[in-house]
Amino acid sequence: MNLQEIENDLRALVSQKNYPCVAAVKAFHDGDFIFDTYSKFGTGESAQRLAQNLLSFKEKQSKPGGEYLTYIAVFPEDQSTDEHTFEMHLFHELSAIWNFPEIAGKWDEKFSSNPDDKNFCFSLDGSAFFVVGMHPQSSRRARRLPYNALIFNLYSQFQVLREKGVFDSMVKSIRHRDMQFQGSVNPMVEQYDNKWEAIQYSGKMNPPDWKCPFSRNKT
């Protein structure tokens, strides 16, 4: 599968009528996205390159004109067969990045590095990232791709939207469109919003006693 085919798949997803994530629609309309391909999702084989590319993304995002930039890690050869497996592999992939502490750096001080804490948020080089998982078997239509992918946005990007006074209206629009697109609002987003980030990463419906399967320096 070549890069143009992957970009076509991504564009086809967000181009659907009432696609919920208006930020994703805008990013593809304006060309504010970067994507790279990786292999063997969940094994950590690509973790070092993914970490380096995320640092490059962070640098580009900090420059003028990069405020709305989104990074997409695509695993075109991998298709998860169920939501539980995808979620476990997602967190194994994120955990493996911390096998390279010289790249990973430090944790974002505004968030906990303890996955048992609801204030946990995946971090790299002192910055927290919000992660959105996508795969063929997702129960959320807006997260279905023919293969596995991880969408990364710096948490600071949301803060910029709040400072501009547009964040709340964007969230309201997303939930309204989600109702039209799927017939329901993502229950994890509706229940936890910004009070528990990690439980929302995979898109899977998780119980209140869910345990985040992230582990730092996991081999």
N, C-alpha and C positions, 0 to 999 in steps of 0.2 A: 504494500500500500504506500503510495507516494504522499508527499506533504499536501499537494493540491486536493487529493481525495479526502484527506483528513479535514482540511479547512472547509471543504464543501459539506462534510457531515456536520461539522460544528455550526456552520451557517444555517444549514437546513433545520437544525434543532431550534435555534433561537429565532428563526424566521416564521415559526408556526404562529397562527393567530392566537392572540392573548397569551403568548409565552410570558410566564410570570416575572422573570427577573429582568426588569427594565434596564438595570445597569449592564447586563450582558448584551441586551439588544443594542444599547448605545455603544458599547465597546466594539461590537462587530461592525456597526454602521460607521463608526469613526476610525476604525483600524487601531483601536487602543488595546491590542492584545499581542502576546507573544506565546508561541507554543513550540515545544520540543518533544521528540519521541524517545521513549525508553522501553526497556524490555524486562520481562520476568517480574511482574507486579507482585509486591509482597515479599520478595526474597531479599531485598536490600542491595541487589547487585548493582542497581543504578543510583544508589543513594548518594555517593560522593559527587557524581556529575549533577544530580538534581540539586544538591546543596549549593554547588558552585553556580549553577544557573539561577537559583533563587537569589543569591547575593548579587548577581549581575542584574536581575530584574529589579531588586531593591534600589540599586544605584540608578537605573534608568528611570524608575518611578519618581525618584527624588528630584529629577531635573525638570526645568520648566516645560510644560506640555505633557508631562508624564503622570499627572495627578490621578487619572482614571485608568491607568494601565493595569491589565490583568494578565496573570501568567497561567498557562495551561500545560500540565504534564500529561502527555498522552501515551498510553501503553497499547498500541494498535494490535499486538499479537495476543492480548490477554482479554478474556471475557469471563467475568465472574458468573458462577452458576446460581448463586443465591446471595441474599443480602448479608447474612451472617459472615460468610466467607469473605465477601468484599470488605466488610467493616474490619475484620481481623487483619486482612492484608493491607488495608489503608494505614492502620496504626503501626503495623510492622514496618511499613515503608517510611513513615515519619520517624519512628524510633531509630531506624538504621542510620538516619542522618546524624544522629548524635554519637555514632561510632567514630565520627571524625570531629572531635572537639576543637581541633585547630581551625576548622571551617565553621562549625556551629557557633563558636564563640560563647556568648552569655545569653541568659534568659531575659525576656522583657520584664523589667522590674514591676510593671503594673499588673502582671499576672503571675499565678502560681505555677511552679514547675512540677507540682505534685498532681498526678492524674486523678487522684482520689478527691481532689479539691474542685468544687464546681467553678472556681475562678481560674482553673487551668486553661491555657490556650497555647497551642503549639508556637514555639518561638525559635528564631534563628538570628544570630548576630545582634542580639538585644532588641529585636522587633517581633511582635506577635503577628501571626498570620491567621486569617480565617480560611478554612479549607472546605471545599465543596466536592464531594465524591460523586462520580457519574459512572454508570455501568448498565449493561443491557437489562438486568433483572430488577432495577430499582422500582419500588412501589410508587415513586413519584415520577410521573411522566416527564416532568421538566428535567429530570436527571438521567434520562435514558439515552445512551449512546451505544453504538454497536460494539464498543470495547471500553475498557476501563480508562478513566481519566481523573485527574485531580486539578481543581481550580484553586489558585492561590490569590488572595488579596491581602495587602498589609492592613492590619487593624487600624492603623493611623489614617488610612483612606476614609474610613467611616467617620472618624473624628472630624476630618475636613468637611465632610458633607453636613455633619451636625453644626459645625461653626458657620456654614453657609445657610443654615436653616432649611435644608431640603431633605434631610435624612428621614424625618418622620413622614413626610408626604410620599417619599419613595417607598417606604415600608408599607404604607397604606395602599399604594398602587399595586405593589407586588401581591399583597394578600387578596385584593379585589380580583386581580387577573388570575391568581391561582384558583380561586373559586370558579371562574369562568373556564379555565383550562382543564382542571381536574374534577371540579365539583366539591372540593374541600381545600381548606388551608392546611399546609404542612403541619401536622400536630406537634412536632418537636419545636418548630419555630413559634407556633402559637402559644405553647405552654412555657417555653423557656426564654425565648427572645435573646437578649444579651446577658441573661443571668446564668446560662450554662452553654458555653460555645461548643465544646467537644462532642456533646451528645447529638449535635446536629450535623456533624461532618459527613457522615455516611449517607444520610437520608433515610436510614432505617428507623422504624418505629421502635423506640426503646422504652423499657419500664423505668419508673422512678428510682429503682435500686440498681440501675445500670452501672457497671464498672468500666471505666475507660481503659482499654487494653494497650495503652502507651507505656513504654519503658525506656528510660534514658540509658544510653550505652548498652543497648541490647545487641547481642551477637547472633 
